[in-house]
Amino acid sequence: MDNLGAMLLTLCLLGLLIFLLRVLMITFRSYTMSQRLKDEPDKLPATKQNGKQSRNHNQP
């Protein structure tokens, strides 16, 4: 019974570590995506770039 208990405890700890690793990876990915959006303002839509309307569309 001791071996079975140790194996179950090991599996539970391994599952917890895998879960925490997934959470950290998702968090880091979200953080890098937000940083990338801050660093590249040129890829914003043309109508909202730097708070001004773009003059790329045809106006009479």
C-alpha positions as CSV (number, residue, x, y, z in Angstrom):
1,M,0.0,0.0,0.0
2,D,2.9,2.4,0.6
3,N,4.1,2.1,-3.0
4,L,0.6,2.8,-4.3
5,G,0.3,5.9,-2.1
6,A,3.7,7.2,-3.1
7,M,2.8,6.7,-6.8
8,L,-0.6,8.5,-6.4
9,L,1.1,11.3,-4.6
10,T,3.8,11.6,-7.3
11,L,1.1,11.6,-10.1
12,C,-0.9,14.3,-8.3
13,L,2.2,16.5,-7.9
14,L,3.2,15.9,-11.5
15,G,-0.3,16.9,-12.6
16,L,-0.2,20.0,-10.5
17,L,3.2,21.0,-12.0
18,I,2.0,20.5,-15.5
19,F,-1.1,22.6,-14.7
20,L,1.1,25.4,-13.3
21,L,3.4,25.2,-16.3
22,R,0.4,25.6,-18.7
23,V,-0.9,28.6,-16.7
24,L,2.6,30.3,-16.7
25,M,2.9,29.7,-20.5
26,I,-0.5,31.2,-21.2
27,T,0.3,34.2,-18.9
28,F,3.7,34.8,-20.6
29,R,2.1,34.5,-24.0
30,S,-0.5,37.1,-23.1
31,Y,2.1,39.4,-21.7
32,T,4.3,39.2,-24.8
33,M,1.4,39.8,-27.1
34,S,0.4,42.9,-25.2
35,Q,4.1,44.1,-25.2
36,R,4.2,43.5,-29.0
37,L,1.1,45.6,-29.5
38,K,2.7,48.4,-27.5
39,D,6.0,48.2,-29.4
40,E,4.4,48.2,-32.9
41,P,1.9,51.1,-33.1
42,D,2.2,51.1,-36.9
43,K,0.0,48.0,-37.1
44,L,-3.0,49.8,-35.6
45,P,-6.1,50.3,-37.8
46,A,-5.7,53.4,-40.1
47,T,-8.6,55.2,-38.6
48,K,-7.3,55.1,-35.0
49,Q,-3.6,55.6,-35.5
50,N,-2.2,57.8,-32.7
51,G,-5.7,59.1,-31.9
52,K,-6.0,60.9,-35.2
53,Q,-8.0,60.0,-38.3
54,S,-5.9,58.8,-41.2
55,R,-6.1,60.6,-44.5
56,N,-5.6,57.5,-46.5
57,H,-9.2,57.2,-47.6
58,N,-10.6,59.3,-50.4
59,Q,-12.4,62.4,-49.3
60,P,-14.0,65.0,-51.6
